[in-house]
Amino acid sequence: MLLRRGYPLPTKTSLRPPVSDIIEGVQIGIYVWLPPTDELHWSAELVGLYGVTEAPTTEQEFAKLLHPLDRTRVEGETSTFLGSDAQGYSHSFRILRPDGSERMILDRAVIQRDAAGKAQVVRGVNVDVTDDVRFMESLEDRLRASEGRYAKLFDAIDEGFCIVEVQQARPDGRVDYRVIEANPAFYARTGFPPDILGAWLREAAPGLEEHWFETYGLVARTGTPIRFADASKLLGRWFDVYAFPIDAPGDNHVAILFNDISARMAQEEHTQALIEEINHRSKNMLGVIQAIARQTAVAGTEAFLDRFGKRIWALAASNDLLARNGWGAVALEELIRSQLTPFADQIGQRILLDGLHVQLNASATRSLGMAFHELATNAAKYGALSDVGGSIRIAWSIKPEDRRILRISWVESGGPPVMPPERSGFGSKVTKQMVEAETKGRVTVDYAADGLCWCLEAPLDPLI
């Protein structure tokens, strides 16, 4: 039905386009245009398609039917089509019908050219694709709305979520992976910077533990989801992770939903430490009572029962105070006094306290409380409080050269000669390792012959 290059020019009687093969009810019409004379012929179906009573006879008249916002573009595209060596063209535009309705038209045509390549005849077809366009726009609107809801949900999830691409066969035979999509919680939970996105982790995070690569590689390879909890020393965090494939096995895309459980694991470790501490304290209790008895007996038989009874009561009261406070935040001096309750009558005499008012948070209170109890227990069993001649000076201050560093010292003197412990036991863990971990500080212990010296220097901000 449409002419191709090399066909003879139409005669006058062939200018009116045939419509016998147009499917009834389809919004379609055809035209013939002679560019040299600007002579335009429309089929009756095309006239109805545009909603006009008479067909335009020139291209200029036709242009008036176009939407004003599309007119210049269509004229320019038509001029380009004719001026090239194209055998045809296809473009779309809007029209405005006389009744004010707007329609979208798909215009396709073939161009017959003379020997010099100039366009002589253009035979084309117009199809009303308004309903199709509106349907597609509706689909796109729904898709955008769905993507918008997904994006909001993706960003709002409190748990970290990411999709990774797994590389199973590196040149060195090891698995690698990279994050190709991640929600904001991913960065907050891992501490990774935004530029980690798209980077291969073996290069971007060279210290990342091998088990992460092996686990995600296994999920991608087998298509089997896995839930696990594990730690990353590089990131300094514990994670509860659910990793699952989102494609067929071998497509190497794995989705990862995870949460930072570092606080929970720290609490569990602390609870275990508390259990160990309770066991340890119970073993030490007899030694403390024996030390109290020895010190009280010095005052004479008459005062022994009264003084001994008060000290035993004070020991119980100290434990009761800590239990009621749940190892919560207290003033540093109050914390020290609570741990020295069995020796309360020695404070100001053999035990000297010297420091300004400092309020500690729960974490520091717990660790330092256990440390002071351990120091007091050891002093009563082996140190300055194990005989009548010893004394302890407990001092705390803000270092003058650095107003944000808290310094606490426990210095014993006048007691039995000090001997360093033969091995590092639970007491060392409580007084050094646990204190350093909870306070972000540094503990030094000097087993000087004339008395133990324990000292902590820690940044003040994390403690208050």
C-alpha positions, 0 to 999 in steps of 0.5 A: 500500500505504501510506496518505496523509493524507485516506484513510479510517481502517482497519477492524479487519480491515484492521489486519493488514498485507498482505505478498503483495508482499514479495519473498521473501528480502528482510529487510523487514517492515511494521507499523501503529501507532495512536498514540491507543490505542498499538495496534501490529501487525506482519507475520510478516516483521517478527517474523522480522526482529527475531528475536523469537517474538512481536510487541510490541503497543505502542510501549513494548514495541517500545522494549525491542527497541532498542539501549540507546544508541539508545532515547532518541533514537528515542523523541524523534524519534518524538514529534517526528514525531507532534507536527509536521505531517509526512506521514511520517518516516524514521530508522535505529537499532540493535536487539538480537536475543534471540540477542545480535546487533546489527542496523541497521534503516531505518524509514520510514512515512507518517502519516495524520492527522485533520482536527485534524492529530493522528496517527491511523494510522502505516503503516511498513516496516522494512528490515534494512540491516546488511550495507549499513551494514557494507559502507559502513563497510568502504569508509569504513575503506578510504578512510580508510586510503588517505587516511592512507597518502596523507597520510603519503606527501604529508607524507614527500615530501622534494621540495616538492609543491603543487596550485594553482588558476589564474585565467586571466582577471583584470580586468587580463588577467593570470594569477594562481594560489593554492596550495590544497594543499601538503606541509610540504616546500613551505613549507621549500623556498620559505620561504613562510609557512603563511598563503600557503595559499589566498591569490592570489599576486599579492596575497600575494607581489607581488614574485613574478616574472611567469614563474611566473604565465605558466608555470602558466597555460600548463600549465593552459590547454594541459594540457601538462606542463613541466619547467624550472629557474628562479630567484626573486629574491623567494625568493632560490632556484633551483628544479627544477620539474615542473608538470603538469595534474591535470584536463582543460584549462580546469579550471585545476588544476596540480600542481607537484613541485619541489626547491630547487637553490640549493646546486647552482646556487651550486656550479656558479657557484663551479666556473665562478668557479674555472675563471675563477680558474685561467685568471686565475692562470695569466695572473698567474703570469708577473707573480708570477715576474717580481716574485719575480725583481726582489725576489730580485735585490736581494740580489745575484747569489750568493744569487739562484738559491737564493732565487729557486728557493725562492720558485718552489717556495713558489708551487707549494706554495701551489697544491698546499696549496689543491688537497689541502684542496679549498679546505676550512676552515682557520685564517685565519692558515694561509689567509693564509700559504698565499697568501703562500707565495711571499713567506714570507721577507718575513713578519715583516719587510715583511709583518706578520700580526696576529690571533687564532685564527679557524677558517673554514668551507669557503665562507669559506675558498674566497672569502677564499683567492682574495681574498688571492691576488689581493691578493698578486698585485696587491701584487707586480705594482703595489703594496707588494711591487713594490719594496723599500720597500713593506710590508703589514700584515694584521690581523684581530679581533673588533670590540669593540663587536660581538663577532659581527663579524669585521674583516679589513684588508689595508693596504699602505704604502711602495710606488709611488703607488696609482692606482684601476683604470680599470675593474672586472675579474675581480680586483674580482669576486674581492676584493669581490663574491664575498667579500661573497656568501660571507661575507654581509659588506661589503668596502670598498676605498680606493685611497689614494695611499700604499697600498691599503687593503682591509677586510672586516666580516662576521658571524662566525656564518656564517663558522665 
